[in-house]
Amino acid sequence: MNKLFLICLLAFFTSCGLNKQAQQLKALGQCDYKLKNASNVTIAGTNVDKLLGNKSLNVIDIPSLAFAFLRKDVPLKATLNVQISNPTNDLAAINNFDYIILINQQEIATGTVNQRISINAKQSIDVPLQLSTNIYQFLANGKTLQDIGGFLSGAANGKEQKGLVTIKIKPSILVAGSLVKYPGFITIDKEVSNKILL
């Protein structure tokens, strides 16, 4: 009788835990997402501020960028700061999530955030997403290189240009000590200005 009672009690608490996580995940899906800014942006180890100071993107002007281009390994690193606002009356929370970052519909990076994120009702928090990718394939395409150069030089010269950044988030919930991935993605589409780099 005691074993049956313990099994029923365990099933009850597991069910309550899943229901609670499902409610928190539902609230997360109703949150508003905003890409606030990008910080610590480097290309081939060179801070983007130095690139902006040159008024144009020329691989010959910056030796580390030229060498990276010759090696076909041009690392782009940045922190994208995403603001999540919870307009609901419920706690929105997530234990872990995978993300995909796309620029103008081209996937450029993927990653995972391995920490619990909780957003209280009517509150906002900032979540940093780390971007780290090799952009050689984009720079090797003359048109894409021209677009990137125009985007960067426009920021340096005060001329606003815009591009589409998409962040796809796949949340996970904790079930019996294991993370189970949500079947779909929460998608954030944001047209961003090159002023985000300033």
N, C-alpha and C positions, 0 to 999 in steps of 0.2 A: 504493500500500500504506500509506503514511504517513497519508493522508487517512482511509482506512477505519479505521485504528488509532485516530486521534484521535476519530472519530465514535463508535466503540465505547467509548472511554475516557470521553467526555463522557456518553454514555447510561448507563454504569455509575455515574458519580458522581451524575448526576441521579436515577437509580433509588435509590441509597443515601441521597441527601438526602431524597427523598420518603418512603422507608421509615422513616427516622429521625424525620421530622416526624410521620408517621402514628402511630408509637409514643408520641411525646411528647403528641400530641393524645388518644390513647387513655387515657394516664395522667391527662390533664387531666379527661377525662370521669369518671374514678373518684375525683377529688378531692372533699373535703367543703367546702362553701361556707357561710359564716356572715356575716350582716349584723351588724357589730360596733356601729356607731353612725352617727349623722349629725352632721356638724359644719358650721360656717359657714352655718347655715340662716337665710335672709332671705326675707321676703315684702315685695315692693314696696320693697326697699332697707332695710327695718327688720328688725333682728336679732330672731329669734324669742324671745330672752330678754326683750326689751321687751314683746312680746305676752304672754308668760307672766306677766310682772310685773303686767299689767293684769287677770289672772285670767279674762279672757274675750276673745273675738275680736269687736271692734266696729269696723267701718270708720270710724266717725265719730271715735273716740278717737285715731286716728293719721292725721294729715293726708295723709302720703304714700300710705297705703293707701286713703284715701277718694278722692284724686285718681286713683290708678291704677284704682280700681273704676269711676269715672266715664268714664275713657278706654277701659275694657274691656281693659286691659292690666295684669294683676297678676302681675309676675314672681316666681316662686319659684326660689330658687337654694339649692343645698346640695351638700355632699360626702358621699356615702354610702361608708363604709369597709367593704369586703368582705374578710373573711379567707378565704384559700384554703389548705387543708391537704392535703398530698399523702401519703396513707397507703401508697402503693405503693413498690416498690423501684426505680422508674424515674424519670428526670427527666420532669416534666410541663412543657410549654412551649407558648407561643403567640406568633405574630408580631404579631398585630393582631386586634381583635375589635370587632364592633358590639354594642350592648346596647339593650334596651328595658326601661324601668322602669314597672311597673304598681302601682297602689295599689287594693286591693279590686277587682281585675280591670279597672280603668280605666287605659288607657295614659296616662301623664302626661309621659314624656320618652324621647328616644332619643339615642344618642351613639356615639362611636367612640373606642377607646383605640388610639393609633398607636405603641405601643412593645412591645418584646419583653418577655414576662413568663416567668420560669423559676422553677419550684418544685422544689428538690432533693428526693430521696427522704426521707420522714419529716420534712419541714420544712413551715413555714407562712410565708406572706407576706401583707401587707395591700395591697390594690389600691384606690385611691380612684376612685370613679366620680362624674363631675360631673353634677349634675342642674340643668337650666335650662329652665324652661317657663312658659307663661302659664296661670295657674289661674283666670282670670276665669270660664270656662264652668262650673267647679266651684262657685265662690262665688256665681254667679248663680242656681244651683239652691238654693232655700231649705233643702231637706233636707240637701244636701251641706254647705252653709254651717253648718248646725246641728251636723252630725257633726264637721266640722273644729273648730268652736268648742268642742264638748264634749271632743274629743281634746286640744286645747291647754289648756283650762281645767282638765281633769283632771290634766294634767301639773303645772300650776302649783299645784294644791291637793293634790297627793300622791295623787290617786285614779287608779289604774291602769286604762287602757283599751287595747284591742288592735286592730290592723288587719293586714291581709294585704298584704305587700310581695312582689312577684314581680319578679325580674330575669332576663331572657332574654339569653343570650350566644350570639352567632354567631361562632365563631372563623374565622380565615383561615390558610391555609398558603401558603408561598412556593414557587411552581413557575416555574422558568425566569425568575426576576426579577419575576414578577407574583404578586399575592395572589389566591388562589382561595378563595372562601367555602365553609365547611363547609355541607352541605345542610340541616342542622337546627339546633336551638337546644339549649343546655344551660340548663335551667330551674332557678332557685332560688326556692322558695316559702318565705317566712318570716313567721310571725306575729310582729309586733313590738309592743312596749309603748310607750306615749307617754313612758315613762321614758328612751327612747333619745334624746329631745331635751334631757334635763337634763345 
